[in-house]
Amino acid sequence: MNSININHTHDHMFLGSAHDENAKRTLWVVALTVVMMIGEITAGYLTGSMALLADGFHMATHAGALGIAAVAYGYARRHASSQRYSFGTGKVGDLGGFASALILGLVALGIGVESVMRLLQPTDVQFGTATLIAVVGLVVNLVSALLLGHGHSHGHDHDDHGHAHHGHDNNLKSAYVHVIADALTSVLAIIALLAGRYLGWVWLDPAMGIVGAIVIARWAWSLMGITAGVLLDQTDMHVAEEIRELVEKPGDACITDLHVWRVGPQAHAAIVSVLGDATANADSIRERLKPVHEVSHLTVEFRLSDGSR
């Protein structure tokens, strides 16, 4: 049996092509979020608006989650060449994304509980001031979403073979989801405050909080599932099927064992164990797999079949 690695330099820099740009965007959004967080929490207490308080505290936890994303970018870059990490630090962003998803879930739970309490025990709300602050918060959220959204879509544009959804920077995605969740709570707060002021529907303020909590919880669960799959080395079936087809199509070799897992945004590692006849070898298998651009680290183990010896 012989083995060959497609990457002779053993470069394990799997950070993604837009890593540094995404890190800068995240830092800008952290700064915007912290400023708005302070304003909304203060205004929420002064006006008595549950929707505004929910938005403010939601933004506070987002500031922490976005901070985690920023730290993850920095850590991944600083330790990208460290010998301690066998396949580099490309998955640090997924770890940050998973942590952010947990925080997002706790936020949803907190908003839901507090909204139910306010629904059962209504309080006075200063609708005018609260609405103004909520609108400002929405503007900040939209600016943040534009900053992060550009990097989010930019990453998709550089994915190959139609597997765009497998090339996500999950650290950026988690930050983007947090900002969108903030925008959602801002919109719900504005609707509730306007209805309370002009229609007398005071109950709509906490009701919107409950709706927002449910939506955010679903986003958190989805993000948690995506990042957990990467952290647990879930097989990317699209890439695995492409590898199997390219290796076995000529008819002189078959795959006996195949491992494909993600090591960073737009990067996968693969170990391919092949049983073949004398017309094939590790070099020829490697050549067949060159079109699979998603695989950045490939190891081929080749063994001759008994009939070819």
Kinemage of the C-alpha trace (Angstrom):
@kinemage 1
@onewidth
@group {chain A} dominant
@subgroup {mainchain}
@vectorlist {calphas} color= white
{ca met a 1} P 0.000 0.000 0.000
{ca asn a 2} L 1.269 3.484 -0.730
{ca ser a 3} L 0.061 6.876 0.369
{ca ile a 4} L 0.396 10.304 -1.160
{ca asn a 5} L -0.715 13.753 -0.058
{ca ile a 6} L -1.871 16.255 -2.662
{ca asn a 7} L -0.435 19.169 -0.676
{ca his a 8} L 3.339 18.673 -0.593
{ca thr a 9} L 3.956 21.882 1.397
{ca his a 10} L 1.555 20.814 4.168
{ca asp a 11} L 0.062 24.286 4.320
{ca his a 12} L -2.744 24.225 6.888
{ca met a 13} L -3.944 27.808 6.469
{ca phe a 14} L -7.656 27.109 6.072
{ca leu a 15} L -8.997 30.483 7.222
{ca gly a 16} L -10.950 31.370 4.102
{ca ser a 17} L -10.167 33.970 1.445
{ca ala a 18} L -12.070 36.779 3.201
{ca his a 19} L -10.926 36.089 6.770
{ca asp a 20} L -9.188 39.404 7.469
{ca glu a 21} L -11.858 41.472 5.715
{ca asn a 22} L -14.601 39.743 7.693
{ca ala a 23} L -12.685 40.338 10.920
{ca lys a 24} L -12.572 44.095 10.254
{ca arg a 25} L -16.279 44.202 9.415
{ca thr a 26} L -17.074 42.386 12.649
{ca leu a 27} L -15.064 44.872 14.741
{ca trp a 28} L -16.966 47.798 13.208
{ca val a 29} L -20.264 46.129 14.008
{ca val a 30} L -19.158 45.433 17.603
{ca ala a 31} L -18.483 49.153 18.090
{ca leu a 32} L -21.860 50.169 16.617
{ca thr a 33} L -23.670 47.559 18.692
{ca val a 34} L -22.111 48.635 21.991
{ca val a 35} L -23.030 52.288 21.436
{ca met a 36} L -26.623 51.464 20.531
{ca met a 37} L -26.922 48.919 23.327
{ca ile a 38} L -26.190 51.545 25.958
{ca gly a 39} L -28.707 53.948 24.423
{ca glu a 40} L -31.538 51.417 24.165
{ca ile a 41} L -31.171 49.956 27.662
{ca thr a 42} L -31.079 53.433 29.187
{ca ala a 43} L -34.090 54.577 27.165
{ca gly a 44} L -35.980 51.378 27.928
{ca tyr a 45} L -35.669 51.909 31.669
{ca leu a 46} L -36.624 55.576 31.401
{ca thr a 47} L -39.655 54.975 29.160
{ca gly a 48} L -40.797 51.666 30.633
{ca ser a 49} L -40.987 49.913 27.243
{ca met a 50} L -40.586 46.137 27.447
{ca ala a 51} L -40.074 45.875 23.694
{ca leu a 52} L -37.306 48.478 23.876
{ca leu a 53} L -35.728 46.872 26.940
{ca ala a 54} L -35.872 43.500 25.207
{ca asp a 55} L -34.187 45.016 22.174
{ca gly a 56} L -31.537 46.661 24.352
{ca phe a 57} L -30.689 43.576 26.408
{ca his a 58} L -30.858 41.491 23.258
{ca met a 59} L -28.332 43.880 21.762
{ca ala a 60} L -26.182 43.584 24.908
{ca thr a 61} L -25.902 39.846 24.474
{ca his a 62} L -25.280 40.383 20.770
{ca ala a 63} L -22.411 42.692 21.662
{ca gly a 64} L -20.934 39.824 23.672
{ca ala a 65} L -21.590 37.318 20.891
{ca leu a 66} L -20.116 39.643 18.268
{ca gly a 67} L -17.155 40.097 20.598
{ca ile a 68} L -16.718 36.314 20.591
{ca ala a 69} L -16.742 36.382 16.792
{ca ala a 70} L -14.075 39.104 16.756
{ca val a 71} L -11.909 37.174 19.242
{ca ala a 72} L -12.316 34.007 17.156
{ca tyr a 73} L -11.057 35.809 14.047
{ca gly a 74} L -8.044 37.136 15.932
{ca tyr a 75} L -7.206 33.797 17.552
{ca ala a 76} L -7.523 31.904 14.277
{ca arg a 77} L -5.158 34.325 12.533
{ca arg a 78} L -2.567 34.376 15.351
{ca his a 79} L -2.385 30.595 15.626
{ca ala a 80} L -2.940 29.693 11.976
{ca ser a 81} L 0.590 28.274 11.651
{ca ser a 82} L 0.759 26.681 15.091
{ca gln a 83} L 1.999 23.083 15.189
{ca arg a 84} L -0.522 22.363 17.960
{ca tyr a 85} L -3.395 22.287 15.475
{ca ser a 86} L -3.098 19.364 13.055
{ca phe a 87} L -5.390 20.950 10.475
{ca gly a 88} L -4.915 24.615 11.334
{ca thr a 89} L -7.398 26.957 12.996
{ca gly a 90} L -10.011 27.149 10.251
{ca lys a 91} L -12.700 25.709 12.546
{ca val a 92} L -12.208 28.278 15.318
{ca gly a 93} L -14.868 30.364 13.588
{ca asp a 94} L -17.303 27.455 13.821
{ca leu a 95} L -16.574 27.181 17.533
{ca gly a 96} L -17.307 30.895 17.878
{ca gly a 97} L -20.477 30.444 15.839
{ca phe a 98} L -21.657 27.614 18.095
{ca ala a 99} L -21.042 29.734 21.203
{ca ser a 100} L -22.964 32.602 19.599
{ca ala a 101} L -25.861 30.275 18.814
{ca leu a 102} L -26.033 29.231 22.469
{ca ile a 103} L -26.122 32.887 23.523
{ca leu a 104} L -28.819 33.598 20.949
{ca gly a 105} L -30.908 30.756 22.379
{ca leu a 106} L -30.563 32.128 25.909
{ca val a 107} L -31.560 35.562 24.642
{ca ala a 108} L -34.716 34.118 23.094
{ca leu a 109} L -35.574 32.379 26.359
{ca gly a 110} L -35.031 35.558 28.374
{ca ile a 111} L -37.132 37.698 26.045
{ca gly a 112} L -39.915 35.124 26.044
{ca val a 113} L -40.076 34.837 29.841
{ca glu a 114} L -39.961 38.595 30.417
{ca ser a 115} L -42.582 39.233 27.736
{ca val a 116} L -44.980 36.719 29.297
{ca met a 117} L -44.527 38.409 32.674
{ca arg a 118} L -45.258 41.826 31.130
{ca leu a 119} L -48.289 40.400 29.341
{ca leu a 120} L -49.686 39.184 32.662
{ca gln a 121} L -48.682 42.343 34.540
{ca pro a 122} L -48.830 45.346 32.146
{ca thr a 123} L -46.782 48.480 32.887
{ca asp a 124} L -46.980 52.060 31.608
{ca val a 125} L -44.960 52.812 28.475
{ca gln a 126} L -43.749 56.195 27.150
{ca phe a 127} L -44.540 55.393 23.537
{ca gly a 128} L -43.124 58.490 21.820
{ca thr a 129} L -39.594 58.363 23.234
{ca ala a 130} L -39.445 54.583 23.033
{ca thr a 131} L -40.444 54.607 19.356
{ca leu a 132} L -37.756 57.151 18.479
{ca ile a 133} L -35.022 55.088 20.128
{ca ala a 134} L -36.295 51.899 18.485
{ca val a 135} L -36.114 53.555 15.056
{ca val a 136} L -32.526 54.640 15.708
{ca gly a 137} L -31.756 51.085 16.807
{ca leu a 138} L -33.220 49.711 13.597
{ca val a 139} L -31.051 52.049 11.517
{ca val a 140} L -27.932 50.867 13.370
{ca asn a 141} L -28.958 47.246 12.837
{ca leu a 142} L -29.494 47.789 9.120
{ca val a 143} L -26.080 49.449 8.753
{ca ser a 144} L -24.501 46.535 10.634
{ca ala a 145} L -26.370 44.035 8.453
{ca leu a 146} L -25.072 45.757 5.317
{ca leu a 147} L -21.500 45.589 6.641
{ca leu a 148} L -21.710 41.909 7.508
{ca gly a 149} L -24.035 40.961 4.673
{ca his a 150} L -21.558 42.117 2.034
{ca gly a 151} L -18.900 39.798 3.427
{ca his a 152} L -21.469 37.010 3.798
{ca ser a 153} L -22.475 37.155 0.115
{ca his a 154} L -18.889 37.809 -0.995
{ca gly a 155} L -17.875 34.471 0.471
{ca his a 156} L -20.553 32.695 -1.539
{ca asp a 157} L -19.341 34.237 -4.789
{ca his a 158} L -15.985 32.499 -4.411
{ca asp a 159} L -17.331 28.976 -3.863
{ca asp a 160} L -16.929 26.435 -6.637
{ca his a 161} L -18.946 23.539 -8.056
{ca gly a 162} L -22.295 24.835 -6.887
{ca his a 163} L -21.578 23.991 -3.244
{ca ala a 164} L -21.900 27.585 -2.079
{ca his a 165} L -23.823 26.661 1.033
{ca his a 166} L -20.912 24.458 2.144
{ca gly a 167} L -18.402 27.342 2.027
{ca his a 168} L -19.944 29.547 4.693
{ca asp a 169} L -17.791 31.395 7.174
{ca asn a 170} L -19.957 30.301 10.101
{ca asn a 171} L -18.331 32.858 12.389
{ca leu a 172} L -19.500 35.662 10.089
{ca lys a 173} L -22.837 33.932 9.622
{ca ser a 174} L -23.414 33.845 13.388
{ca ala a 175} L -22.608 37.559 13.640
{ca tyr a 176} L -24.958 38.263 10.727
{ca val a 177} L -27.781 36.257 12.324
{ca his a 178} L -27.334 38.185 15.574
{ca val a 179} L -27.630 41.504 13.752
{ca ile a 180} L -30.679 40.361 11.772
{ca ala a 181} L -32.273 39.167 15.015
{ca asp a 182} L -31.639 42.626 16.464
{ca ala a 183} L -33.270 44.206 13.427
{ca leu a 184} L -36.270 41.921 13.846
{ca thr a 185} L -36.782 42.874 17.489
{ca ser a 186} L -36.437 46.547 16.533
{ca val a 187} L -39.153 46.206 13.877
{ca leu a 188} L -41.440 44.347 16.277
{ca ala a 189} L -40.815 46.982 18.946
{ca ile a 190} L -41.727 49.810 16.549
{ca ile a 191} L -44.942 48.070 15.454
{ca ala a 192} L -45.934 47.393 19.053
{ca leu a 193} L -45.153 50.920 20.230
{ca leu a 194} L -47.084 52.569 17.394
{ca ala a 195} L -50.072 50.287 17.984
{ca gly a 196} L -49.941 51.029 21.683
{ca arg a 197} L -49.762 54.775 21.136
{ca tyr a 198} L -52.432 55.189 18.463
{ca leu a 199} L -54.715 52.184 18.975
{ca gly a 200} L -54.337 51.622 22.686
{ca trp a 201} L -53.091 48.060 22.146
{ca val a 202} L -50.721 48.001 25.111
{ca trp a 203} L -50.785 44.196 25.108
{ca leu a 204} L -49.087 44.133 21.690
{ca asp a 205} L -45.754 45.266 23.180
{ca pro a 206} L -45.111 42.051 25.166
{ca ala a 207} L -46.911 39.969 22.517
{ca met a 208} L -44.372 41.094 19.931
{ca gly a 209} L -41.645 40.161 22.395
{ca ile a 210} L -42.992 36.600 22.450
{ca val a 211} L -43.132 36.440 18.647
{ca gly a 212} L -39.566 37.704 18.404
{ca ala a 213} L -38.399 35.157 20.979
{ca ile a 214} L -39.867 32.270 18.973
{ca val a 215} L -38.296 33.407 15.697
{ca ile a 216} L -34.897 34.016 17.296
{ca ala a 217} L -34.991 30.607 19.011
{ca arg a 218} L -35.508 28.933 15.627
{ca trp a 219} L -32.564 30.833 14.134
{ca ala a 220} L -30.394 29.844 17.094
{ca trp a 221} L -31.322 26.171 16.725
{ca ser a 222} L -30.512 26.203 13.007
{ca leu a 223} L -27.138 27.893 13.525
{ca met a 224} L -26.322 25.500 16.362
{ca gly a 225} L -26.996 22.510 14.114
{ca ile a 226} L -24.829 23.833 11.277
{ca thr a 227} L -21.825 24.663 13.456
{ca ala a 228} L -22.119 21.484 15.532
{ca gly a 229} L -21.968 19.451 12.331
{ca val a 230} L -18.673 21.092 11.382
{ca leu a 231} L -17.196 20.718 14.870
{ca leu a 232} L -18.124 17.019 14.939
{ca asp a 233} L -16.528 16.436 11.508
{ca gln a 234} L -19.797 15.674 9.776
{ca thr a 235} L -19.227 14.244 6.294
{ca asp a 236} L -20.010 16.616 3.442
{ca met a 237} L -22.001 14.204 1.281
{ca his a 238} L -21.835 16.391 -1.849
{ca val a 239} L -18.028 16.388 -1.818
{ca ala a 240} L -17.876 12.698 -0.842
{ca glu a 241} L -20.124 11.706 -3.743
{ca glu a 242} L -18.032 13.751 -6.174
{ca ile a 243} L -14.841 12.058 -4.940
{ca arg a 244} L -16.380 8.591 -5.205
{ca glu a 245} L -17.621 9.221 -8.748
{ca leu a 246} L -14.263 10.525 -10.014
{ca val a 247} L -12.288 7.652 -8.476
{ca glu a 248} L -14.562 4.770 -9.474
{ca lys a 249} L -15.844 5.935 -12.883
{ca pro a 250} L -12.900 4.507 -14.943
{ca gly a 251} L -13.645 1.054 -13.477
{ca asp a 252} L -10.105 0.187 -12.357
{ca ala a 253} L -10.446 1.193 -8.701
{ca cys a 254} L -12.981 1.299 -5.901
{ca ile a 255} L -13.052 3.222 -2.650
{ca thr a 256} L -12.951 1.024 0.449
{ca asp a 257} L -12.924 3.826 3.012
{ca leu a 258} L -13.634 7.539 2.660
{ca his a 259} L -13.462 10.381 5.177
{ca val a 260} L -14.376 13.948 4.199
{ca trp a 261} L -14.666 16.752 6.719
{ca arg a 262} L -14.509 20.511 6.803
{ca val a 263} L -11.352 22.184 8.122
{ca gly a 264} L -12.285 25.801 7.420
{ca pro a 265} L -14.442 28.064 5.246
{ca gln a 266} L -14.320 26.782 1.645
{ca ala a 267} L -11.853 24.040 2.689
{ca his a 268} L -12.211 20.307 3.296
{ca ala a 269} L -9.810 17.497 4.130
{ca ala a 270} L -10.211 13.989 2.758
{ca ile a 271} L -8.649 10.580 3.340
{ca val a 272} L -9.402 8.199 0.480
{ca ser a 273} L -8.565 4.484 0.759
{ca val a 274} L -8.585 2.821 -2.658
{ca leu a 275} L -8.374 -0.782 -3.868
{ca gly a 276} L -7.378 -1.011 -7.536
{ca asp a 277} L -5.673 -2.988 -10.276
{ca ala a 278} L -2.227 -2.486 -11.789
{ca thr a 279} L -3.386 0.257 -14.165
{ca ala a 280} L -4.063 2.581 -11.232
{ca asn a 281} L -1.901 3.972 -8.446
{ca ala a 282} L -1.897 6.747 -5.857
{ca asp a 283} L -0.635 9.286 -8.398
{ca ser a 284} L -3.399 8.548 -10.895
{ca ile a 285} L -6.047 8.729 -8.165
{ca arg a 286} L -4.665 12.089 -7.109
{ca glu a 287} L -4.909 13.360 -10.689
{ca arg a 288} L -8.535 12.254 -10.902
{ca leu a 289} L -9.385 14.255 -7.810
{ca lys a 290} L -7.776 17.534 -8.899
{ca pro a 291} L -11.151 18.924 -10.102
{ca val a 292} L -12.498 18.706 -6.542
{ca his a 293} L -11.470 22.225 -5.538
{ca glu a 294} L -13.288 22.014 -2.196
{ca val a 295} L -10.630 19.570 -0.944
{ca ser a 296} L -7.584 21.485 0.273
{ca his a 297} L -5.863 18.590 2.065
{ca leu a 298} L -6.043 15.177 0.369
{ca thr a 299} L -4.455 11.887 1.401
{ca val a 300} L -4.747 8.874 -0.901
{ca glu a 301} L -4.045 5.355 0.367
{ca phe a 302} L -3.750 2.862 -2.500
{ca arg a 303} L -3.665 -0.940 -2.304
{ca leu a 304} L -3.453 -3.399 -5.186
{ca ser a 305} L -6.273 -5.915 -5.439
{ca asp a 306} L -5.286 -9.563 -4.943
{ca gly a 307} L -5.853 -10.379 -8.603
{ca ser a 308} L -3.383 -7.674 -9.728
{ca arg a 309} L -0.404 -8.863 -7.710
